[in-house]
């Protein structure tokens, strides 16, 4: 049938767009024509991505099944081809089937859904703890075990260096070691903000007067970008989040450099030079 051929063409075009988008995608940031998620960098995001794919397949199958039934009814039972309507009102096996099959589908969705939910809340013992505090309109990061505190502000478009994404680059990045469990405490100073990094599968509201926490374990090095994801005022779109995942050695060197700079002035947050990453 022509309509199915056309639908196949449309789906084919969409999939090739998605494939092309991900082929050109830079890691840890959105890309032009992107359709799916950013590439997962944590086990939780991998689980989110595969759950999303699983549910999408189920939705597509159901939608196509219903479409096929509708087309069948329109063709087979219209007035021309079926002038004498059937008087059938009940079909017990069919009614049991259309009750039980949806229940089974919902159970099949619920099992991985709850598994994912528990994995997100099942916080492993942290190797590193940081806190992110939202203010209008920037983030303040603290490494409580290392005495490091600094503000992280968006880099203006005119000051961007080669390869730095617009609206996503900050002057001082969060630096964390690779393959380590990082616990993130999230809070706010003024209004509700939201600390979100798509490739980590993290999105948590920063609520004034309340400390919430989440966690991630980045499984490869790189720079991962996110944005405040709760409308927080005029400059809501201009308080990005950048996390640089580095090796253990690089992390130790960064800690030392940042701490030494802090000792020089007694305050890491006022120190622009030391914390600026290359
Ligand atoms: Cu905000």
Boltz pocket constraint, residues with backbone or C-beta under 6 A from the ligand:
constraints:
  - pocket:
      binder: B
      contacts: [[A, 134], [A, 135], [A, 137], [A, 192], [A, 193], [A, 194], [A, 228], [A, 229], [A, 230], [A, 231], [A, 232], [A, 236], [A, 239]]
      max_distance: 6.0
